[in-house]
Amino acid sequence: MQQDTRIWAIRAGSAGQAGSIFIEQEHVALSCVEMDGDASNLPPTRGAFKDAFRNGADEELAASAPALAGQVYRFVHEMRIGHRVIYPRKSDRTLRWGEIVGPYVYDVQDGKAFAHRRAVRWIGRLSRDEFTPGALYELGSTLSLFEVRSFAHEFWRKFEARAEACEDEPEANALRDIAEATNDFIARRLRTQFKGFPMEPLVADVFRAMGYRARTTRKTRDDGIDVIAHRDELGIEPPILKIQVKAHDGNIGADPVKSFSAMIPDRDVGVFITTGG
């Protein structure tokens, strides 16, 4: 590992809502609407950033000024072109590896929510399963931006080795990028265009397109099954798919999935579908 190359981890919002900015626009971004305006115009001290945050925050949030303003300060003044960045992507359980290639900018083209930005060149992508529990634990910080230290060598070794192996596969990389952009577009459309509308008919249509006989259940059912799908005409030959649909913006958590799994008979197959993480 190059001794002067620092590694940062950054999140695309609590529910991954800035994923399209990260992948499609190739920017890493921080959300801090309390610091409205170009943060590079502030005096380059942590105290100045804390004061700016407190001035824009309500009384309750002002108590978090040291941590939240400190992240913006590091993003503006400590992160450098050439540093590496890790983006833990919830939607497909991967870690993206990139190189910072641009200075800090304040860009409001998509609104002020993620206006603090830096350009990034994405180099690699690996499944979370490729890494040790300790490395994944380090990425479990609740901060939106933090420096990776304890397992920096592991991330560098695995990502850079894979990046070198992929340099001779431009066609495969292009196809992968197209697939990722398509998946991001579909996910974003589902979250926005279907918000407030029932997802069950869409899910049933998808399973019909896959060759199943699918139907939505009655609205009066209270057992958590939204769609039933099967291959045979009568719906008596296994496997019978019992499907629950959750239109949810944030991380759904493990408890609803465990509850759903517990009520599926052994002879059936449970399918849990969510628009969140």
Secondary structure, 3 states (H helix, E strand, C coil): CCCCCCEEEECCCCCCCCHHHHHCCCEEEECCCCCCCCHHHCCCCHHHHHHHHHHHCCHHHHCCHHHHHHHHHHHHHHCCCCCEEEEEEHHHCEEEEEEECCCCEECCCCCCCCCEEEEEEEEEEEEHHHCCHHHHHHCCCCCCEEEECCCHHHHHHHHHHHHHHHCCCHHHHHHHHHHHHHHHHHHHHHHHHCCCCCCHHHHHHHHHHCCCEEEECCCCCCCCCCEEEECCCCCCCCCCEEEEEECCCCCCCCHHHHHHHHCCCCCCEEEEEECCC
